[in-house]
């Protein structure tokens, strides 16, 4: 079965959270001066394609290294969710897909926003409204993924009172979140098998992950 890598590449020009420095890359040793190439990589846990643990928003929530490895692989569905900038996806928008996504390990939303990764427009993404997050919990979904900066309210629409309502609903019900996926267009509307293994970091609130989807060709 074909595999599709839906992870963004880490580089100095990638999108990072507002106020965060870009990832750092430093040559520790290079062949010619030493016997091997070694590079130092510095990053924050919530940049690039990564998995959010409940602990990210929930003080008593599970940390990544406490979550069973089985949670990071399983069946999923890719919801076609293209819409204009700064537009929410509501509970009503999930109705056509409810029977397909009920009880799934993974539901990935293809907002078709990955093409903006690395640009200012990336922060004007569509998003999951709080009622959509509540519906995903009711449907028994165990992990959601988005090809946007966050499933939550975009930065330009946030008020000083913003506390991440979509994160709070999902992570508060032990629904994991994958952010900054690469393009999902080739697998829109398909049942897939998702592999999303984050780095094993002690007490992590989140960590980079290489996310791959596998599907059966018709």
Buried (B, 14 or more C-beta within 10 A) or exposed (E): EEEBEBBBEBEEEBBBEEEEEBBEEEEEEEEEEEEEEEEEEEBBBBBBBBBBBBBBBBEEBBBBBEBEEEBBBBEBBBBBBEBEBBBBBBBEBBEEBEEBBEEBBBBBBBBBBBEBBBEEEBBBBBBBBBBBBBBBBEBEBBBBBBBBBBBBBBBEEEEEEEEBBBBBBBBBBBBBBBBBBBBBBEBBEBBBBBBBBBBEBEEBBBBBBEBBBBBEEE
